Amino acid sequence: MNIIRDGDVIALQGHCRVEDAEPLAALLHESPGATLDVSACESLHSAVVQAILAFGVPIVGQPAEPFLASLLIPALARSATAGRPKV
């Protein structure tokens, strides 16, 4: 699993595949005040992106992968500041 929880921080590491979406959603559901750390993330499957969007979780960290760092993570972070939807 590429998802590690440490208190109120949920870290995504490596290549987050489709099978990581459900465990991530479960963790985000159990931890409404959690923060998502993406600094060690190398790729995100669209199902993982949808889970992040659904929970509007605050994002910290800067991944090394250029697409994630310059486009995807900033868009997800903006989505989180727009308001957290009820799930």
N, C-alpha and C positions, 0 to 999 in steps of 0.2 A: 504494500500500500504506500502511496506517495503522499499521504495526509498524516500529519503528526499534530496532536493537540498537546499544548503545554499551558495549562491554566486557561486564560482567556484568549490565547493566541492559537490559531490553527494555521499550520505551515504547509504549503504545497511545495513538494520537492520533485525534481526531475520531470519526467514526461507524465503528465496527468491524463490518463486515458478514460474512455467511456465508463469502465468499471469503477472508477473513482468518484463518479458523479453522485451515486446513491449514498455511499458512506459520507461524502462531504455534506450533502443535504441533511442527513441525519445529525451530523455534528452541529451544523449551523442551526438546526431546529432545536437541539438540546441546549445551545449556548447563545441565547439572543443578544448578549453583549460582546460577542467574540469579535476579534480582529483577524483578518486574513493576511498572513505574511507570504509574499510571492517572491522573495529575494532569491530563493534556490530553485524556482520553477523554470523549466526549459521549454515546455509546451503545454497547451491546454486544449483538450477536446471540447468541441462545442457543447456537449452535455454538461461539462464542468462549468463552462462559461454561463450556461443557462441557470445552473444552481446558484452561482454567485450573483447573477442578476436577480433571481427570485427572492433572495434573502437580503439584498442591498447591504451586504457586509462591508464595513470599512476596510480598506486595503493599505498595507504598509509594505515597504521594501521595493527594490528596483531589480528586476531580473536582468541577467546578462544578455539574454536573447533579444536582438534588436526589434523585431516585430512586436513582441510582448511589451518591451520597455517603451517604445515610442508611440504605439497605437492602441493596443488592446487594453493594457493595464490602466492607462489614463482614462479611457472610455468607461471602463468598469468603475473606476474611482469616482468619476463624475456622476455615474448612475447612482452610486451609493449615497452621495451627498444630496441627491434630488429627493430623498425620502425613502424610508424603509417600508416596503409593502407588507401587508399582513399575509402570512402564509398559513 
